[in-house]
Amino acid sequence: MLRRLLLSLALLLGCAPAVAASAPSADVQTTWQLLDYLAVDYGGAVRGGKVVSASEYAEMREFSTSAVDKIAGLPANSAKPQLVAEGKRFAAMIGGDWKTVQGLAHDQLLYTHSSAITDTKAALSGGPPRLTTAATSLKY
């Protein structure tokens, strides 16, 4: 789920060329690098919904907040509100702030895991979505 969220943030950032073109290129590049780092290293901080490295997790929280701040600092553009909202949702998910995640989620949110289990917005009220392992085979 985190990788998909990071991918959507990265795509949104990449699909906002007018925003990116008018922003200082160093800020856009730094934001991209923060998101990439989070996508690659999150598994070293959290596994199976549990923090396995407090120092790595603290770094993930710091970097996700920095990414949100950099996105918020981009020049005004029609894509910016969605980028800012996705950034806030992303940081809230990493920080375990499920009340904020639920507040930012669409009422008809449906998320289907690789195991075919589906979560809804209501499922977010009790904490993170159910974490499952990917299916290794399908029988039908």
Residue frames as qw, qx, qy, qz and C-alpha x, y, z in Angstrom:
[[0.000, 0.886, 0.463, 0.000, 0.00, 0.00, 0.00],
 [0.307, -0.786, 0.104, 0.526, 2.84, 2.41, 0.84],
 [0.401, -0.124, 0.592, 0.687, 4.53, 1.77, -2.50],
 [0.192, 0.622, 0.659, 0.378, 1.27, 2.53, -4.34],
 [0.161, -0.928, -0.261, 0.213, 0.84, 5.72, -2.32],
 [0.384, -0.591, 0.323, 0.632, 4.40, 6.78, -3.08],
 [0.364, 0.184, 0.683, 0.606, 3.91, 5.96, -6.74],
 [0.091, 0.811, 0.550, 0.177, 0.74, 8.06, -6.87],
 [0.259, -0.880, -0.021, 0.398, 2.52, 10.97, -5.17],
 [0.426, -0.344, 0.512, 0.662, 5.44, 10.65, -7.55],
 [0.301, 0.438, 0.695, 0.484, 3.14, 10.50, -10.56],
 [0.030, -0.919, -0.390, 0.046, 1.20, 13.52, -9.36],
 [0.335, -0.757, 0.196, 0.526, 4.42, 15.42, -8.83],
 [0.397, -0.129, 0.649, 0.636, 5.65, 14.36, -12.25],
 [0.205, 0.577, 0.703, 0.362, 2.34, 15.19, -13.92],
 [0.091, -0.934, -0.268, 0.216, 2.39, 18.75, -12.68],
 [0.672, 0.217, 0.126, 0.697, 4.96, 20.15, -15.10],
 [0.042, 0.799, 0.113, 0.590, 3.77, 23.74, -14.73],
 [0.627, -0.774, 0.036, -0.077, 4.19, 23.49, -10.96],
 [0.853, -0.250, 0.169, 0.426, 7.54, 21.79, -11.27],
 [0.564, 0.503, 0.169, 0.633, 8.78, 24.13, -14.01],
 [0.052, -0.832, 0.002, -0.553, 8.13, 27.24, -11.97],
 [0.739, -0.670, 0.068, 0.007, 9.49, 25.78, -8.71],
 [0.042, -0.769, 0.636, 0.053, 13.18, 25.85, -7.92],
 [0.796, 0.252, -0.526, -0.160, 14.51, 22.65, -9.48],
 [0.210, 0.315, -0.809, 0.449, 16.48, 21.80, -6.34],
 [0.493, -0.087, 0.503, -0.704, 13.25, 21.70, -4.30],
 [0.860, 0.208, -0.134, -0.446, 11.52, 19.42, -6.79],
 [0.632, 0.370, -0.673, 0.106, 14.56, 17.15, -6.97],
 [0.046, -0.285, 0.756, -0.588, 14.86, 17.01, -3.17],
 [0.696, 0.002, 0.295, -0.655, 11.18, 16.15, -2.84],
 [0.846, 0.297, -0.365, -0.251, 11.53, 13.39, -5.44],
 [0.427, 0.375, -0.760, 0.315, 14.58, 12.01, -3.60],
 [0.339, -0.214, 0.627, -0.668, 12.76, 12.04, -0.25],
 [0.830, 0.117, 0.093, -0.537, 9.82, 10.12, -1.75],
 [0.751, 0.378, -0.540, -0.041, 12.17, 7.65, -3.42],
 [0.137, 0.373, -0.781, 0.482, 14.08, 7.11, -0.18],
 [0.564, -0.106, 0.479, -0.664, 10.84, 6.51, 1.72],
 [0.872, 0.231, -0.165, -0.398, 9.65, 3.99, -0.87],
 [0.655, 0.391, -0.632, 0.136, 12.89, 2.03, -0.72],
 [0.252, 0.281, -0.734, 0.564, 13.67, 2.12, 3.00],
 [0.598, -0.360, 0.104, -0.709, 10.27, 2.01, 4.69],
 [0.915, -0.076, -0.372, -0.133, 10.49, -1.77, 4.94],
 [0.560, 0.207, -0.572, 0.562, 13.57, -1.39, 7.13],
 [0.139, -0.260, 0.390, -0.872, 11.57, 0.65, 9.62],
 [0.664, 0.023, 0.356, -0.657, 8.17, -1.06, 9.59],
 [0.270, 0.137, -0.911, -0.282, 7.36, -4.69, 8.94],
 [0.318, -0.373, -0.870, -0.060, 3.95, -6.29, 9.26],
 [0.301, -0.791, -0.313, -0.431, 2.50, -3.10, 10.70],
 [0.695, -0.671, -0.096, 0.239, 5.06, -3.01, 13.53],
 [0.136, 0.917, -0.363, 0.098, 8.01, -0.65, 13.97],
 [0.961, -0.060, -0.095, 0.253, 11.17, -2.77, 13.80],
 [0.579, 0.060, -0.111, 0.806, 13.68, 0.09, 13.91],
 [0.151, -0.849, -0.383, 0.331, 12.78, 3.14, 15.99],
 [0.255, -0.559, 0.244, 0.751, 15.59, 5.24, 14.50],
 [0.155, 0.119, 0.721, 0.664, 14.62, 4.36, 10.90],
 [0.036, -0.699, -0.709, -0.089, 10.96, 5.02, 11.69],
 [0.190, -0.785, -0.174, 0.563, 11.80, 8.44, 13.17],
 [0.205, -0.314, 0.489, 0.788, 13.69, 9.21, 9.97],
 [0.097, 0.403, 0.803, 0.429, 10.70, 8.11, 7.87],
 [0.096, -0.820, -0.528, 0.197, 8.44, 10.46, 9.83],
 [0.225, -0.671, 0.104, 0.699, 10.90, 13.35, 9.48],
 [0.186, -0.118, 0.648, 0.729, 11.37, 12.81, 5.75],
 [0.068, 0.569, 0.776, 0.263, 7.64, 12.44, 5.06],
 [0.121, -0.854, -0.330, 0.384, 7.00, 15.73, 6.88],
 [0.235, -0.511, 0.349, 0.749, 9.81, 17.38, 4.88],
 [0.182, 0.202, 0.773, 0.573, 8.29, 16.11, 1.63],
 [0.006, -0.771, -0.636, 0.014, 4.88, 17.55, 2.61],
 [0.196, -0.789, -0.058, 0.580, 6.49, 20.90, 3.42],
 [0.231, -0.280, 0.557, 0.747, 8.30, 20.97, 0.08],
 [0.118, 0.454, 0.792, 0.391, 5.12, 20.08, -1.81],
 [0.092, -0.842, -0.476, 0.234, 3.23, 22.83, 0.06],
 [0.244, -0.676, 0.153, 0.678, 5.94, 25.29, -0.98],
 [0.399, 0.221, 0.652, 0.606, 5.40, 24.68, -4.69],
 [0.144, 0.102, -0.125, -0.976, 3.92, 27.58, -6.66],
 [0.572, 0.329, 0.471, -0.585, 0.13, 27.73, -7.05],
 [0.236, 0.187, -0.770, -0.563, -1.25, 25.52, -9.82],
 [0.761, -0.111, -0.178, -0.614, -4.40, 23.52, -10.48],
 [0.797, 0.036, -0.599, 0.062, -2.56, 20.30, -9.44],
 [0.144, 0.418, -0.601, 0.665, -1.21, 21.70, -6.17],
 [0.622, -0.337, 0.271, -0.653, -4.29, 21.10, -3.93],
 [0.972, 0.004, -0.164, -0.169, -4.30, 17.41, -4.82],
 [0.626, 0.387, -0.522, 0.431, -0.53, 17.14, -4.33],
 [0.135, -0.460, 0.501, -0.721, -0.79, 18.80, -0.91],
 [0.807, -0.229, 0.139, -0.526, -3.70, 16.54, 0.16],
 [0.939, 0.150, -0.308, 0.036, -1.89, 13.39, -1.00],
 [0.397, 0.463, -0.552, 0.568, 1.25, 14.52, 0.80],
 [0.412, -0.417, 0.417, -0.695, -0.66, 15.08, 4.03],
 [0.938, -0.085, -0.021, -0.336, -2.33, 11.67, 3.72],
 [0.787, 0.341, -0.449, 0.250, 1.02, 10.06, 3.05],
 [0.136, 0.462, -0.573, 0.663, 2.66, 11.67, 6.10],
 [0.645, -0.317, 0.282, -0.635, -0.34, 10.78, 8.27],
 [0.964, 0.050, -0.215, -0.147, -0.14, 7.14, 7.16],
 [0.617, 0.356, -0.539, 0.449, 3.56, 6.94, 7.96],
 [0.058, -0.392, 0.501, -0.769, 2.97, 8.68, 11.30],
 [0.215, -0.274, -0.924, 0.158, 0.06, 6.41, 12.21],
 [0.208, 0.230, 0.293, -0.904, -2.39, 9.35, 12.40],
 [0.098, 0.297, 0.906, 0.286, -5.41, 7.36, 11.22],
 [0.117, 0.736, 0.502, -0.439, -7.88, 10.08, 12.20],
 [0.088, 0.659, -0.274, -0.695, -6.23, 12.43, 9.69],
 [0.070, -0.096, 0.874, 0.472, -6.05, 9.68, 7.06],
 [0.140, 0.515, 0.844, -0.046, -9.74, 9.00, 7.49],
 [0.108, 0.773, 0.253, -0.572, -10.54, 12.72, 7.28],
 [0.078, 0.571, -0.480, -0.661, -8.66, 13.03, 3.99],
 [0.191, 0.042, 0.938, 0.288, -10.04, 9.83, 2.45],
 [0.426, -0.067, -0.403, -0.807, -13.02, 9.89, 0.11],
 [0.659, -0.122, 0.436, -0.601, -16.20, 8.47, 1.62],
 [0.934, 0.248, 0.017, -0.258, -16.29, 5.73, -1.03],
 [0.057, 0.674, -0.736, -0.030, -12.64, 4.69, -0.60],
 [0.989, -0.022, 0.118, -0.092, -12.00, 1.05, -1.49],
 [0.082, 0.714, -0.691, -0.073, -8.52, -0.42, -1.31],
 [0.990, 0.040, -0.030, -0.133, -7.95, -3.96, -2.51],
 [0.413, -0.661, 0.614, 0.124, -4.80, -5.63, -1.22],
 [0.341, 0.436, -0.770, -0.316, -2.80, -8.09, -3.28],
 [0.101, 0.011, 0.972, -0.213, -4.47, -10.82, -1.21],
 [0.218, -0.406, -0.676, -0.575, -7.88, -9.64, -2.52],
 [0.265, -0.600, -0.612, 0.442, -8.95, -8.36, 0.92],
 [0.111, 0.640, 0.269, 0.711, -10.71, -5.02, 0.55],
 [0.279, -0.407, -0.483, 0.724, -10.60, -2.17, 3.05],
 [0.043, 0.802, 0.448, 0.392, -12.92, 0.83, 3.19],
 [0.029, 0.629, -0.203, 0.750, -12.76, 4.28, 4.74],
 [0.722, -0.573, -0.001, -0.387, -14.55, 2.90, 7.80],
 [0.933, -0.084, -0.218, 0.273, -11.74, 0.38, 8.27],
 [0.441, 0.477, -0.263, 0.713, -9.32, 3.28, 8.77],
 [0.422, -0.736, 0.032, -0.529, -11.07, 4.41, 11.94],
 [0.880, -0.471, 0.065, -0.025, -9.49, 1.59, 13.92],
 [0.508, -0.597, 0.496, 0.374, -5.95, 2.00, 12.69],
 [0.076, 0.467, -0.669, -0.573, -3.97, 0.90, 9.68],
 [0.809, 0.211, -0.277, -0.474, -5.55, -1.21, 6.98],
 [0.914, -0.230, 0.334, -0.031, -5.24, -4.92, 7.55],
 [0.113, 0.695, -0.663, -0.255, -1.79, -5.97, 6.48],
 [0.943, 0.101, 0.290, -0.129, -1.60, -9.15, 4.49],
 [0.404, -0.384, 0.671, 0.490, 0.94, -11.04, 2.50],
 [0.457, 0.426, -0.424, -0.656, 0.76, -11.24, -1.26],
 [0.927, 0.114, 0.252, -0.252, -0.91, -14.27, -2.73],
 [0.238, -0.501, 0.759, 0.341, 1.60, -16.82, -3.98],
 [0.001, 0.080, 0.898, 0.433, -0.93, -18.80, -5.97],
 [0.546, 0.104, 0.112, -0.824, -4.55, -18.69, -6.99],
 [0.115, 0.114, 0.982, 0.100, -6.89, -21.64, -7.18],
 [0.492, 0.271, 0.129, -0.817, -10.20, -21.45, -9.00]]
